[in-house]
Amino acid sequence: MLTDPLPGTLDVRKGASRGATVRGLLKPLDLPRFRELLAGDDGTIQARLELSRDEEGRYLAHVTTDASVTVTCQRCLQPMPIELHADSDLAVVWTDEQAAHLPGHLEPVIVTGEECELRELVEDELILALPAFSYHEQADCNTVLVDLNSEAVAAPDRPNPFEVLARLKPGDGNQE
């Protein structure tokens, strides 16, 4: 079990030349853009980056992330746990022109300086791994929705704001 945090940055050129593997743990609070998409701060994220160079001299990163986090169910709007997994082959490049010439099986990661921001890289992969919509199992949501519906039924009756419009409708005999 990993216990060390993921380093913030890494010189990809040096790491790839050595065939380095970097791994570590993160919390949702370490990744602010990803955190905004979650229902809570609890959770764990494991990341592993295997750096290498291919036969054409490209700097490659095989990124694997596993996360246990909490999102909001889109049906009942309650928190729900979710497991995410992402596995990507990336090519580290320094210009848009280099990115345009990559083969189709490699996704580009454009690095602006000497070092790559590992946490941002992992954060991007996790954001892409999130499903567009998250739902509990139907039975779990139905229980929550029944509870919410019974609370709504117990609410006191309020006047209908559209009653005034109904009285103004022509042909009701209410006009003077």
C-alpha positions in Angstrom: 0.0 0.0 0.0 1.3 3.4 -1.0 1.8 5.9 1.8 4.0 8.6 0.2 2.5 11.6 -1.5 3.0 12.1 -5.2 5.8 14.6 -5.9 4.6 17.9 -7.3 6.9 18.2 -10.3 9.4 16.0 -12.2 12.0 16.6 -14.9 10.5 14.3 -17.5 13.6 14.2 -19.7 15.8 12.9 -16.9 13.1 10.6 -15.6 12.4 9.1 -19.0 16.1 8.7 -19.8 16.4 6.6 -16.6 13.1 4.7 -17.1 11.8 6.0 -13.8 8.6 5.1 -12.2 7.0 7.6 -9.9 4.1 6.7 -7.6 2.3 8.3 -4.7 -1.0 9.1 -3.0 -3.1 12.2 -3.2 -6.2 13.5 -1.6 -9.1 15.3 -3.4 -8.0 18.6 -1.7 -4.6 18.3 -3.5 -6.4 18.7 -6.8 -8.6 21.8 -6.8 -10.2 21.4 -10.2 -11.1 17.8 -9.6 -12.3 18.6 -6.1 -14.9 21.0 -7.5 -16.6 18.1 -9.2 -16.9 16.0 -6.1 -19.5 15.9 -3.3 -16.9 15.8 -0.5 -13.3 16.0 0.5 -12.9 12.4 1.5 -11.2 9.9 -0.7 -7.9 8.5 -1.8 -6.1 8.8 -5.1 -3.2 6.5 -6.1 -1.1 7.5 -9.1 1.6 5.8 -11.0 3.7 7.3 -13.8 6.1 5.1 -15.8 8.4 7.3 -17.8 10.4 6.1 -20.9 11.5 7.0 -24.4 10.4 5.3 -27.5 12.5 4.3 -30.6 11.9 7.7 -32.1 13.2 9.6 -29.0 9.8 10.7 -27.8 9.3 11.2 -24.0 6.5 8.9 -22.9 4.5 8.7 -19.7 2.2 5.7 -19.0 -0.2 7.1 -16.3 -2.4 4.9 -14.1 -4.7 6.4 -11.6 -7.1 4.8 -9.2 -9.4 6.9 -7.0 -12.1 6.3 -4.4 -14.1 9.5 -4.1 -17.6 10.7 -3.5 -19.8 12.4 -6.2 -23.4 13.6 -6.3 -26.0 11.2 -7.6 -27.8 13.0 -10.5 -31.1 11.3 -9.7 -31.5 11.9 -5.9 -28.8 14.5 -5.4 -27.3 12.6 -2.5 -23.6 11.8 -2.1 -22.5 8.4 -3.5 -19.1 6.7 -3.5 -17.5 6.0 -6.8 -14.3 4.1 -8.0 -12.4 5.7 -10.9 -9.6 4.2 -13.0 -7.7 5.8 -15.7 -4.9 4.3 -17.8 -3.3 6.5 -20.5 -0.3 6.6 -22.8 0.9 10.2 -23.1 3.7 11.8 -25.0 5.4 14.8 -23.3 6.0 17.6 -25.8 7.1 21.2 -25.5 5.4 22.8 -28.6 2.0 22.6 -30.4 3.9 21.5 -33.5 5.4 18.5 -31.7 1.9 17.6 -30.5 0.5 17.8 -34.0 3.0 15.2 -35.2 2.3 12.5 -32.6 0.8 9.2 -33.7 -2.9 8.7 -32.9 -2.3 6.3 -30.0 -0.5 9.0 -28.0 -2.1 11.9 -26.3 0.1 15.0 -25.9 1.0 16.7 -22.7 2.5 20.1 -23.4 5.1 21.1 -20.8 6.1 24.7 -20.7 9.3 24.4 -18.7 11.9 21.8 -17.7 9.6 20.1 -15.2 6.1 18.6 -15.6 3.4 19.3 -13.0 2.6 15.7 -12.0 -0.4 16.7 -9.9 -2.0 18.6 -12.8 -1.4 15.7 -15.1 -3.1 13.3 -12.7 -5.9 15.8 -12.1 -6.5 16.0 -15.9 -6.7 12.2 -16.1 -9.1 11.9 -13.2 -11.4 14.6 -14.7 -11.5 12.7 -17.9 -12.2 9.5 -16.1 -15.3 10.9 -14.3 -18.6 9.7 -15.9 -20.8 12.4 -17.4 -23.6 11.4 -15.0 -23.4 9.4 -11.8 -26.4 7.5 -10.4 -27.0 5.2 -7.5 -28.5 1.8 -8.2 -32.2 2.3 -9.0 -33.3 0.7 -5.7 -31.0 2.9 -3.6 -32.3 6.1 -5.3 -36.0 5.0 -5.1 -35.6 4.7 -1.3 -34.2 8.2 -1.0 -36.8 9.6 -3.4 -39.7 8.0 -1.5 -38.3 9.6 1.7 -38.1 13.0 -0.1 -41.6 12.6 -1.5 -43.1 11.8 1.9 -41.5 15.0 3.3 -42.9 17.0 0.4 -46.4 15.6 1.1 -46.2 16.5 4.7 -45.5 20.1 3.8 -48.4 22.5 4.4 -50.5 23.5 1.5 -49.6 26.8 -0.1 -51.8 28.9 -2.3 -51.3 28.3 -6.0 -49.7 31.4 -7.5 -51.5 30.7 -10.8 -55.0 30.9 -9.4 -55.1 34.6 -10.2 -54.3 33.9 -13.8 -57.1 31.3 -14.0 -59.6 33.9 -12.9 -58.4 36.3 -15.6 -58.9 33.7 -18.3 -61.6 34.7 -20.8 -64.8 32.6 -20.9 -64.9 31.8 -17.2 -67.6 34.3 -16.5 -65.4 36.1 -13.9 -64.9 39.1 -16.1 -66.8 42.3 -15.6 
